[in-house]
Amino acid sequence: MGVADKIAQELEDLHADETSPGMAAVALDLARGIDDTDAPGVKAKAAHELRSIMADLRRLAPVESKGDTVDDIAEQRAKRRAAARDQAAGG
């Protein structure tokens, strides 16, 4: 798996095509450039620029809301109840 594949996955996780499609395209082009060259200087410059763009994209990414402690407790309780039902049913 090359740099471009990893960056593409991260861009997808960040929903970068929705928040900053131009920056996402540039990041992917830079990552492909890193994969396609053997020149250390070119790789270093592209990696520097890619790091900067990815930092910006991470800051712009929508915040995913995670459940609070009460939600976590309720989820764990539901799992325990489901396991108890399965065990009682002979499963």
A tleap script that builds the chain and sets N, CA, C and O, in Angstrom:
source leaprc.protein.ff14SB
mol = sequence {
  NMET GLY VAL ALA ASP LYS ILE ALA GLN GLU
  LEU GLU ASP LEU HIE ALA ASP GLU THR SER
  PRO GLY MET ALA ALA VAL ALA LEU ASP LEU
  ALA ARG GLY ILE ASP ASP THR ASP ALA PRO
  GLY VAL LYS ALA LYS ALA ALA HIE GLU LEU
  ARG SER ILE MET ALA ASP LEU ARG ARG LEU
  ALA PRO VAL GLU SER LYS GLY ASP THR VAL
  ASP ASP ILE ALA GLU GLN ARG ALA LYS ARG
  ARG ALA ALA ALA ARG ASP GLN ALA ALA GLY
  CGLY
}
set mol.1.N position { 0.852 -1.172 0.000 }
set mol.1.CA position { 0.000 0.000 0.000 }
set mol.1.C position { 0.897 1.234 0.000 }
set mol.1.O position { 1.740 1.400 0.881 }
set mol.2.N position { 0.710 2.081 -0.977 }
set mol.2.CA position { 1.539 3.267 -1.103 }
set mol.2.C position { 0.990 4.457 -0.331 }
set mol.2.O position { -0.064 4.381 0.300 }
set mol.3.N position { 1.717 5.534 -0.397 }
set mol.3.CA position { 1.322 6.761 0.279 }
set mol.3.C position { -0.038 7.227 -0.231 }
set mol.3.O position { -0.891 7.632 0.558 }
set mol.4.N position { -0.244 7.171 -1.540 }
set mol.4.CA position { -1.506 7.641 -2.113 }
set mol.4.C position { -2.695 6.846 -1.574 }
set mol.4.O position { -3.750 7.417 -1.300 }
set mol.5.N position { -2.528 5.538 -1.423 }
set mol.5.CA position { -3.616 4.716 -0.880 }
set mol.5.C position { -3.947 5.114 0.552 }
set mol.5.O position { -5.116 5.208 0.926 }
set mol.6.N position { -2.913 5.346 1.343 }
set mol.6.CA position { -3.130 5.723 2.737 }
set mol.6.C position { -3.752 7.107 2.852 }
set mol.6.O position { -4.633 7.329 3.684 }
set mol.7.N position { -3.302 8.027 2.030 }
set mol.7.CA position { -3.859 9.380 2.053 }
set mol.7.C position { -5.307 9.353 1.573 }
set mol.7.O position { -6.163 10.036 2.135 }
set mol.8.N position { -5.582 8.565 0.534 }
set mol.8.CA position { -6.963 8.461 0.037 }
set mol.8.C position { -7.895 7.962 1.139 }
set mol.8.O position { -9.009 8.463 1.287 }
set mol.9.N position { -7.442 6.981 1.908 }
set mol.9.CA position { -8.262 6.461 3.014 }
set mol.9.C position { -8.486 7.525 4.074 }
set mol.9.O position { -9.598 7.688 4.574 }
set mol.10.N position { -7.432 8.246 4.413 }
set mol.10.CA position { -7.579 9.293 5.431 }
set mol.10.C position { -8.487 10.413 4.941 }
set mol.10.O position { -9.293 10.940 5.708 }
set mol.11.N position { -8.359 10.779 3.664 }
set mol.11.CA position { -9.234 11.807 3.100 }
set mol.11.C position { -10.699 11.379 3.187 }
set mol.11.O position { -11.580 12.187 3.483 }
set mol.12.N position { -10.937 10.109 2.927 }
set mol.12.CA position { -12.298 9.585 3.038 }
set mol.12.C position { -12.784 9.661 4.484 }
set mol.12.O position { -13.914 10.077 4.741 }
set mol.13.N position { -11.939 9.263 5.419 }
set mol.13.CA position { -12.297 9.309 6.836 }
set mol.13.C position { -12.581 10.730 7.306 }
set mol.13.O position { -13.431 10.943 8.171 }
set mol.14.N position { -11.872 11.699 6.740 }
set mol.14.CA position { -12.036 13.101 7.115 }
set mol.14.C position { -13.185 13.784 6.380 }
set mol.14.O position { -13.505 14.937 6.669 }
set mol.15.N position { -13.805 13.084 5.436 }
set mol.15.CA position { -14.860 13.666 4.591 }
set mol.15.C position { -14.332 14.911 3.871 }
set mol.15.O position { -15.051 15.895 3.701 }
set mol.16.N position { -13.067 14.851 3.455 }
set mol.16.CA position { -12.402 16.003 2.867 }
set mol.16.C position { -13.016 16.430 1.541 }
set mol.16.O position { -12.967 17.612 1.201 }
set mol.17.N position { -13.595 15.497 0.779 }
set mol.17.CA position { -14.231 15.874 -0.488 }
set mol.17.C position { -15.447 16.756 -0.252 }
set mol.17.O position { -15.841 17.521 -1.133 }
set mol.18.N position { -16.042 16.654 0.924 }
set mol.18.CA position { -17.199 17.476 1.256 }
set mol.18.C position { -16.775 18.839 1.809 }
set mol.18.O position { -17.382 19.859 1.483 }
set mol.19.N position { -15.743 18.855 2.637 }
set mol.19.CA position { -15.350 20.101 3.295 }
set mol.19.C position { -14.368 20.927 2.477 }
set mol.19.O position { -14.456 22.155 2.473 }
set mol.20.N position { -13.444 20.287 1.791 }
set mol.20.CA position { -12.404 20.994 1.034 }
set mol.20.C position { -11.969 20.165 -0.164 }
set mol.20.O position { -10.870 19.610 -0.161 }
set mol.21.N position { -12.807 20.070 -1.184 }
set mol.21.CA position { -12.481 19.189 -2.310 }
set mol.21.C position { -11.194 19.572 -3.047 }
set mol.21.O position { -10.474 18.691 -3.517 }
set mol.22.N position { -10.900 20.845 -3.154 }
set mol.22.CA position { -9.684 21.265 -3.845 }
set mol.22.C position { -8.438 20.853 -3.094 }
set mol.22.O position { -7.494 20.323 -3.681 }
set mol.23.N position { -8.434 21.098 -1.789 }
set mol.23.CA position { -7.286 20.703 -0.979 }
set mol.23.C position { -7.131 19.184 -0.962 }
set mol.23.O position { -6.011 18.671 -0.961 }
set mol.24.N position { -8.243 18.472 -0.950 }
set mol.24.CA position { -8.178 17.009 -0.961 }
set mol.24.C position { -7.543 16.520 -2.260 }
set mol.24.O position { -6.733 15.594 -2.249 }
set mol.25.N position { -7.910 17.142 -3.377 }
set mol.25.CA position { -7.345 16.750 -4.670 }
set mol.25.C position { -5.845 17.023 -4.715 }
set mol.25.O position { -5.078 16.207 -5.226 }
set mol.26.N position { -5.428 18.164 -4.183 }
set mol.26.CA position { -4.000 18.493 -4.162 }
set mol.26.C position { -3.250 17.499 -3.282 }
set mol.26.O position { -2.167 17.043 -3.647 }
set mol.27.N position { -3.822 17.158 -2.120 }
set mol.27.CA position { -3.179 16.194 -1.226 }
set mol.27.C position { -2.987 14.856 -1.923 }
set mol.27.O position { -1.925 14.242 -1.813 }
set mol.28.N position { -4.003 14.404 -2.634 }
set mol.28.CA position { -3.903 13.128 -3.336 }
set mol.28.C position { -2.870 13.196 -4.456 }
set mol.28.O position { -2.130 12.234 -4.665 }
set mol.29.N position { -2.806 14.314 -5.179 }
set mol.29.CA position { -1.788 14.481 -6.223 }
set mol.29.C position { -0.384 14.457 -5.635 }
set mol.29.O position { 0.515 13.833 -6.198 }
set mol.30.N position { -0.193 15.132 -4.507 }
set mol.30.CA position { 1.118 15.118 -3.853 }
set mol.30.C position { 1.498 13.704 -3.417 }
set mol.30.O position { 2.641 13.280 -3.585 }
set mol.31.N position { 0.534 12.985 -2.861 }
set mol.31.CA position { 0.800 11.606 -2.417 }
set mol.31.C position { 1.178 10.720 -3.603 }
set mol.31.O position { 2.087 9.896 -3.499 }
set mol.32.N position { 0.494 10.886 -4.713 }
set mol.32.CA position { 0.835 10.113 -5.914 }
set mol.32.C position { 2.235 10.476 -6.401 }
set mol.32.O position { 2.993 9.615 -6.848 }
set mol.33.N position { 2.570 11.773 -6.308 }
set mol.33.CA position { 3.907 12.215 -6.700 }
set mol.33.C position { 4.987 11.569 -5.848 }
set mol.33.O position { 6.049 11.206 -6.352 }
set mol.34.N position { 4.717 11.427 -4.566 }
set mol.34.CA position { 5.668 10.759 -3.669 }
set mol.34.C position { 5.847 9.311 -4.090 }
set mol.34.O position { 6.966 8.797 -4.113 }
set mol.35.N position { 4.740 8.651 -4.422 }
set mol.35.CA position { 4.810 7.254 -4.846 }
set mol.35.C position { 5.531 7.090 -6.181 }
set mol.35.O position { 6.177 6.068 -6.414 }
set mol.36.N position { 5.425 8.090 -7.062 }
set mol.36.CA position { 5.917 7.949 -8.429 }
set mol.36.C position { 7.363 8.385 -8.646 }
set mol.36.O position { 7.891 8.221 -9.746 }
set mol.37.N position { 8.014 8.936 -7.625 }
set mol.37.CA position { 9.379 9.414 -7.830 }
set mol.37.C position { 10.365 8.693 -6.920 }
set mol.37.O position { 10.013 8.192 -5.852 }
set mol.38.N position { 11.600 8.661 -7.377 }
set mol.38.CA position { 12.680 8.111 -6.559 }
set mol.38.C position { 13.644 9.206 -6.122 }
set mol.38.O position { 14.621 8.932 -5.425 }
set mol.39.N position { 13.375 10.450 -6.530 }
set mol.39.CA position { 14.259 11.566 -6.193 }
set mol.39.C position { 14.005 12.011 -4.755 }
set mol.39.O position { 12.921 12.506 -4.444 }
set mol.40.N position { 14.991 11.841 -3.877 }
set mol.40.CA position { 14.790 12.178 -2.466 }
set mol.40.C position { 14.358 13.625 -2.234 }
set mol.40.O position { 13.508 13.880 -1.382 }
set mol.41.N position { 14.918 14.560 -2.963 }
set mol.41.CA position { 14.562 15.966 -2.790 }
set mol.41.C position { 13.113 16.240 -3.160 }
set mol.41.O position { 12.416 16.996 -2.483 }
set mol.42.N position { 12.674 15.616 -4.242 }
set mol.42.CA position { 11.289 15.782 -4.677 }
set mol.42.C position { 10.337 15.174 -3.648 }
set mol.42.O position { 9.311 15.764 -3.309 }
set mol.43.N position { 10.695 13.983 -3.157 }
set mol.43.CA position { 9.862 13.332 -2.131 }
set mol.43.C position { 9.778 14.192 -0.877 }
set mol.43.O position { 8.704 14.352 -0.298 }
set mol.44.N position { 10.903 14.741 -0.463 }
set mol.44.CA position { 10.933 15.546 0.759 }
set mol.44.C position { 10.058 16.787 0.621 }
set mol.44.O position { 9.302 17.117 1.535 }
set mol.45.N position { 10.153 17.466 -0.493 }
set mol.45.CA position { 9.352 18.683 -0.708 }
set mol.45.C position { 7.873 18.332 -0.769 }
set mol.45.O position { 7.049 19.014 -0.160 }
set mol.46.N position { 7.528 17.274 -1.500 }
set mol.46.CA position { 6.123 16.862 -1.597 }
set mol.46.C position { 5.594 16.430 -0.231 }
set mol.46.O position { 4.457 16.743 0.121 }
set mol.47.N position { 6.418 15.711 0.540 }
set mol.47.CA position { 5.998 15.259 1.865 }
set mol.47.C position { 5.767 16.451 2.789 }
set mol.47.O position { 4.823 16.447 3.579 }
set mol.48.N position { 6.611 17.463 2.697 }
set mol.48.CA position { 6.452 18.665 3.513 }
set mol.48.C position { 5.122 19.354 3.192 }
set mol.48.O position { 4.366 19.715 4.093 }
set mol.49.N position { 4.855 19.527 1.914 }
set mol.49.CA position { 3.609 20.176 1.498 }
set mol.49.C position { 2.396 19.324 1.865 }
set mol.49.O position { 1.371 19.845 2.304 }
set mol.50.N position { 2.521 18.009 1.680 }
set mol.50.CA position { 1.426 17.093 2.005 }
set mol.50.C position { 1.107 17.153 3.493 }
set mol.50.O position { -0.061 17.174 3.883 }
set mol.51.N position { 2.145 17.180 4.318 }
set mol.51.CA position { 1.937 17.247 5.765 }
set mol.51.C position { 1.166 18.510 6.137 }
set mol.51.O position { 0.265 18.468 6.975 }
set mol.52.N position { 1.516 19.615 5.524 }
set mol.52.CA position { 0.846 20.886 5.801 }
set mol.52.C position { -0.627 20.846 5.392 }
set mol.52.O position { -1.502 21.267 6.148 }
set mol.53.N position { -0.886 20.341 4.200 }
set mol.53.CA position { -2.268 20.265 3.712 }
set mol.53.C position { -3.095 19.310 4.559 }
set mol.53.O position { -4.245 19.608 4.884 }
set mol.54.N position { -2.522 18.165 4.921 }
set mol.54.CA position { -3.267 17.199 5.734 }
set mol.54.C position { -3.578 17.775 7.116 }
set mol.54.O position { -4.644 17.505 7.669 }
set mol.55.N position { -2.663 18.563 7.676 }
set mol.55.CA position { -2.921 19.206 8.971 }
set mol.55.C position { -4.119 20.151 8.850 }
set mol.55.O position { -4.982 20.184 9.726 }
set mol.56.N position { -4.162 20.916 7.763 }
set mol.56.CA position { -5.293 21.812 7.537 }
set mol.56.C position { -6.592 21.028 7.375 }
set mol.56.O position { -7.623 21.394 7.939 }
set mol.57.N position { -6.535 19.951 6.602 }
set mol.57.CA position { -7.739 19.149 6.379 }
set mol.57.C position { -8.234 18.508 7.672 }
set mol.57.O position { -9.441 18.395 7.884 }
set mol.58.N position { -7.326 18.093 8.523 }
set mol.58.CA position { -7.728 17.513 9.816 }
set mol.58.C position { -8.434 18.555 10.673 }
set mol.58.O position { -9.405 18.243 11.363 }
set mol.59.N position { -7.948 19.792 10.631 }
set mol.59.CA position { -8.595 20.860 11.404 }
set mol.59.C position { -9.978 21.191 10.853 }
set mol.59.O position { -10.874 21.567 11.607 }
set mol.60.N position { -10.151 21.054 9.552 }
set mol.60.CA position { -11.432 21.386 8.912 }
set mol.60.C position { -12.446 20.255 8.950 }
set mol.60.O position { -13.620 20.460 8.643 }
set mol.61.N position { -12.001 19.068 9.325 }
set mol.61.CA position { -12.882 17.895 9.318 }
set mol.61.C position { -14.020 18.076 10.316 }
set mol.61.O position { -13.829 18.637 11.395 }
set mol.62.N position { -15.205 17.596 9.945 }
set mol.62.CA position { -16.327 17.684 10.883 }
set mol.62.C position { -16.056 16.821 12.114 }
set mol.62.O position { -15.492 15.730 12.020 }
set mol.63.N position { -16.464 17.329 13.248 }
set mol.63.CA position { -16.282 16.594 14.500 }
set mol.63.C position { -17.361 15.531 14.580 }
set mol.63.O position { -18.551 15.827 14.474 }
set mol.64.N position { -16.934 14.298 14.766 }
set mol.64.CA position { -17.902 13.216 14.898 }
set mol.64.C position { -18.327 13.145 16.346 }
set mol.64.O position { -17.494 13.069 17.249 }
set mol.65.N position { -19.623 13.169 16.561 }
set mol.65.CA position { -20.106 13.127 17.936 }
set mol.65.C position { -20.123 11.694 18.424 }
set mol.65.O position { -20.690 10.798 17.799 }
set mol.66.N position { -19.495 11.516 19.536 }
set mol.66.CA position { -19.470 10.212 20.182 }
set mol.66.C position { -20.420 10.294 21.363 }
set mol.66.O position { -20.684 11.368 21.904 }
set mol.67.N position { -20.925 9.134 21.746 }
set mol.67.CA position { -21.836 9.105 22.874 }
set mol.67.C position { -21.150 9.508 24.163 }
set mol.67.O position { -19.937 9.357 24.308 }
set mol.68.N position { -21.932 10.021 25.094 }
set mol.68.CA position { -21.362 10.371 26.382 }
set mol.68.C position { -21.344 9.149 27.288 }
set mol.68.O position { -21.669 8.044 26.853 }
set mol.69.N position { -20.974 9.340 28.513 }
set mol.69.CA position { -20.841 8.224 29.448 }
set mol.69.C position { -22.161 7.495 29.643 }
set mol.69.O position { -22.187 6.267 29.736 }
set mol.70.N position { -23.251 8.239 29.704 }
set mol.70.CA position { -24.567 7.612 29.878 }
set mol.70.C position { -24.876 6.704 28.693 }
set mol.70.O position { -25.391 5.601 28.874 }
set mol.71.N position { -24.564 7.161 27.482 }
set mol.71.CA position { -24.777 6.332 26.295 }
set mol.71.C position { -23.907 5.084 26.340 }
set mol.71.O position { -24.353 3.999 25.966 }
set mol.72.N position { -22.677 5.235 26.795 }
set mol.72.CA position { -21.769 4.086 26.893 }
set mol.72.C position { -22.298 3.057 27.876 }
set mol.72.O position { -22.266 1.857 27.599 }
set mol.73.N position { -22.782 3.514 29.017 }
set mol.73.CA position { -23.333 2.607 30.025 }
set mol.73.C position { -24.557 1.890 29.471 }
set mol.73.O position { -24.708 0.683 29.658 }
set mol.74.N position { -25.428 2.624 28.791 }
set mol.74.CA position { -26.636 2.020 28.212 }
set mol.74.C position { -26.265 0.974 27.162 }
set mol.74.O position { -26.896 -0.079 27.077 }
set mol.75.N position { -25.238 1.271 26.361 }
set mol.75.CA position { -24.807 0.318 25.338 }
set mol.75.C position { -24.258 -0.956 25.980 }
set mol.75.O position { -24.566 -2.059 25.528 }
set mol.76.N position { -23.459 -0.812 27.017 }
set mol.76.CA position { -22.917 -1.979 27.708 }
set mol.76.C position { -24.033 -2.807 28.356 }
set mol.76.O position { -23.993 -4.037 28.323 }
set mol.77.N position { -25.020 -2.136 28.940 }
set mol.77.CA position { -26.150 -2.824 29.555 }
set mol.77.C position { -26.919 -3.621 28.502 }
set mol.77.O position { -27.307 -4.765 28.740 }
set mol.78.N position { -27.138 -3.006 27.334 }
set mol.78.CA position { -27.864 -3.694 26.262 }
set mol.78.C position { -27.100 -4.931 25.802 }
set mol.78.O position { -27.705 -5.966 25.525 }
set mol.79.N position { -25.775 -4.830 25.720 }
set mol.79.CA position { -24.966 -5.982 25.324 }
set mol.79.C position { -25.066 -7.107 26.355 }
set mol.79.O position { -25.188 -8.278 25.996 }
set mol.80.N position { -25.014 -6.743 27.638 }
set mol.80.CA position { -25.120 -7.766 28.684 }
set mol.80.C position { -26.486 -8.448 28.651 }
set mol.80.O position { -26.582 -9.665 28.804 }
set mol.81.N position { -27.542 -7.658 28.450 }
set mol.81.CA position { -28.886 -8.240 28.389 }
set mol.81.C position { -29.027 -9.176 27.190 }
set mol.81.O position { -29.627 -10.246 27.299 }
set mol.82.N position { -28.477 -8.773 26.052 }
set mol.82.CA position { -28.557 -9.614 24.862 }
set mol.82.C position { -27.786 -10.911 25.082 }
set mol.82.O position { -28.241 -11.980 24.675 }
set mol.83.N position { -26.628 -10.825 25.721 }
set mol.83.CA position { -25.846 -12.036 26.009 }
set mol.83.C position { -26.583 -12.937 26.976 }
set mol.83.O position { -26.561 -14.158 26.823 }
set mol.84.N position { -27.240 -12.352 27.978 }
set mol.84.CA position { -28.015 -13.149 28.947 }
set mol.84.C position { -29.195 -13.839 28.256 }
set mol.84.O position { -29.493 -14.997 28.548 }
set mol.85.N position { -29.865 -13.132 27.343 }
set mol.85.CA position { -30.986 -13.735 26.611 }
set mol.85.C position { -30.499 -14.894 25.749 }
set mol.85.O position { -31.141 -15.943 25.694 }
set mol.86.N position { -29.371 -14.708 25.081 }
set mol.86.CA position { -28.814 -15.769 24.253 }
set mol.86.C position { -28.448 -16.987 25.100 }
set mol.86.O position { -28.700 -18.124 24.701 }
set mol.87.N position { -27.865 -16.749 26.245 }
set mol.87.CA position { -27.476 -17.843 27.126 }
set mol.87.C position { -28.713 -18.568 27.671 }
set mol.87.O position { -28.730 -19.795 27.771 }
set mol.88.N position { -29.725 -17.808 28.015 }
set mol.88.CA position { -30.958 -18.410 28.549 }
set mol.88.C position { -31.682 -19.214 27.470 }
set mol.88.O position { -32.356 -20.203 27.759 }
set mol.89.N position { -31.528 -18.769 26.219 }
set mol.89.CA position { -32.198 -19.486 25.119 }
set mol.89.C position { -31.389 -20.702 24.667 }
set mol.89.O position { -31.796 -21.434 23.765 }
set mol.90.N position { -30.240 -20.902 25.308 }
set mol.90.CA position { -29.426 -22.067 24.963 }
set mol.90.C position { -28.458 -21.808 23.844 }
set mol.90.O position { -27.943 -22.759 23.256 }
set mol.91.N position { -28.185 -20.546 23.519 }
set mol.91.CA position { -27.310 -20.180 22.419 }
set mol.91.C position { -25.999 -19.854 22.827 }
set mol.91.O position { -25.156 -19.526 21.992 }
savepdb mol mol.pdb
quit
